[in-house]
Amino acid sequence: MSCYMTVSGDSKSRERVFQAPGRVEIIGNHTDHQRGRVIAAAVDMATTCTAVINNTNTVRLTSDGFGETVLDLTDDSPRKNETGTTAALIRGVASRLKASGYKVGGFDAQVSSNIPVGSGLSSSAAFEVMIGNVFKGLFGSAISKLDIALAGQHAENAHFGKPSGLMDQIVSSYGGLMMLDFHNTKAPDITTMQINMDGYSMCVVETGASHADLTGDYAAIVEEMKLIAAHFGKDDLRAVDEDEFRSSIRAMRKTGDRAVLRAIHYFDENARVTKLAAAIQNNDMPGFLKTVSASGRSSLTLLQNIYSPASPNTQGLTLALALCERVLSDRGAFRVHGWGFAGTVLAFVPDDLKKSFNNEMSAVFGADCCHYLNICPDGGMEREGREVFETYPQQALDSFACD
């Protein structure tokens, strides 16, 4: 039984509800930070909060599992002692919005989320986008979905200390299934898509290891790809001619073989995104599955983001991929999900194999390791006129997601 508090009263003083979804990256592994292409979707797991203006310049936020965060927005510059914290994300979003001419201020908030932290479903991006919508809703600014996404990326890069691209925040802000082309990193091309998943389920498998402390491994991918681009006098691989790259591999080996392999992955993966988009548009499920699995093999062998080189004995993702191969073979698709090194595997499972798939995964990774997800058409938003969770935030959160 859930206990709710109904929203009522003056819009400037009453508690209001804001929400942003997590996301899955279907293909385009580590291409966005090189101005590449990605296909991704918002999912029906979300971060939600109740928030009210407190007429100060202080944010007081309580989050399930993370306790209380209090920060003064008067000084919005990055702080070293906040690296990797909730405060860094809030301060970073506020900083970017203020710099863009939007009004921000203090508020009190209670946050709940059913997005597993460290799972690769972008709990941090959902939080950033939700905070952007809090500022938008409470302070009356007409902030665009793109500006909210950019504020989230700024928070993650400049304040939190993670060199992410813009994909996570864009998908959480806009919602739905989309192909993104980051040829312009500040205003990517967004192509909305629809997919027929009849007979298949989309599943994220948690392997039990968080990727929250692997920023250095993620950063190395970005750095190595940029080293290859710099060999040609470019800032990123999108600006490098692929034929020139492939004819120069011998000379580039001095940069490091792993960097070369990661660059090969980028070029191949960027082409696969276009191929997958065609499969989706043509309702070609065999082509869809084949292309997703090819992406997974490339991440395993070329991108090499399946386990941390610092912890070779911890290979939950490699093990999960091997188990997926055993159950699904060529009847489904599977690949590392998101940034990688730990966290989750994304699988597309035929409905008649769900039971055996669940049994195989649960036997190794635990009873609750399989999360079956649906694509959520809604991005970050204020939930107008809805009931607010109070005593049982998780149940209320589940009632908000994607209805």
Number of C-alpha atoms within 10 A of each C-alpha: 5 11 14 15 12 14 17 13 9 8 13 14 14 15 23 26 28 25 31 37 39 33 34 26 24 26 29 29 29 30 26 24 22 22 22 27 29 28 25 25 28 34 28 23 27 31 27 35 30 23 24 21 23 16 11 12 16 17 21 18 22 17 16 12 9 11 9 14 15 14 17 15 19 12 11 19 14 18 15 11 10 15 17 17 15 20 23 26 30 27 26 28 28 27 23 21 24 15 11 12 10 17 17 21 19 21 19 19 24 20 24 22 25 19 21 17 15 20 25 29 27 27 25 22 29 33 29 33 36 30 29 31 25 27 25 21 21 23 16 13 15 12 18 14 21 17 21 28 28 26 29 32 29 26 26 28 17 17 27 25 20 19 19 20 22 26 29 29 33 32 35 36 33 26 26 21 25 22 24 25 22 23 16 10 17 12 15 20 15 17 12 14 15 12 15 11 14 9 10 17 17 21 22 24 26 27 24 17 16 18 21 13 10 18 16 11 18 19 14 13 21 20 14 20 26 19 22 25 21 14 15 17 11 14 16 20 24 21 15 18 12 15 8 10 21 14 10 13 16 11 10 18 14 10 14 12 14 16 24 24 19 24 27 19 26 27 19 16 26 23 14 20 26 16 15 25 20 14 19 17 12 12 15 14 18 13 15 21 21 18 20 24 22 19 25 25 18 22 24 20 13 18 23 19 26 26 22 19 12 9 9 8 9 15 16 22 27 20 16 24 22 13 16 24 16 12 18 19 13 13 14 24 25 30 30 33 28 25 24 28 27 30 28 32 27 28 28 26 25 19 14 10 15 17 11 12 20 20 13 17 22 17 10 15 17 15 11 11 19 23 15 16 16 17 21 22 16 21 27 33 24 21 16 10 11 14 18 24 25 16 12 14 22 17 16 19 21 16 12 22 19 20 9
